[in-house]
């Protein structure tokens, strides 16, 4: 059994906030894999289901972000689970919008929900960090994370959240790299260099380097495409120009 926790703030006014990316991920998993209806338990909302043959308890703490660890801690103790059995989905300021990284342990990075979890369950759980970008200055962080995703964000947000839901079974199997690669593909390969470089590395491995001893193939150079070959110019065979050319270059 595993516990998948999505972090966020309860209430309709927060539903579309950047800080609620974890709730969005949990909802997507529940929808995609036909989990049970959400019910109140452990000061949160829980739904039960299976991923890759593993029983999963989804939880969305309703304690507000800063006390997330209290709710998740209750669930782990009730099921007699350890931090190794916990996967947490949350928003990450230090990742560009749309990028996702999975790691085990680490610091809170200023995230109050993660700080609360570290205090109540320890640090050795897996973290699915969903990049929301940074506003640029520290003073704007609070209003930024509690602000709604912009309309332009929907271009990457919706396919990303759907992909998290679709491929969550890979997390249940412990295949974190494949999970990240699937998300990369869902966004058209624009996740950047993921740990291990599996997505971009696979593409590079499938495309052998060009052989410098062979002539370039048609279509390889954008310069060739932009500058088509011109028909050969016929040189004069008689007259003053022909005489000058013969004098310069011989017959």
Secondary structure, 3 states (H helix, E strand, C coil): CEEEEECCCCCHHHCCEHHHHHHHHHHHHHHHCCCCCCEEECCEEEEEEEECCEEEEEEEECCCHHHHHHHHHHHHHHCCCCHHHEEEEEEECCCCCCCEEEEECCCCCCCHHHHHHHHHHCCCCEEEEEECCCCCCHHHHHHHHCCECCHHHHHHHHHHHHHHHHCHHHHHCCCHHHHHHHHHHHCCCCCCCCHHHHHHHHHHHCCCCCCCCCCCCCCCCHHHHHCCCCCCCCCCCCCHHHHHHHHHHCC
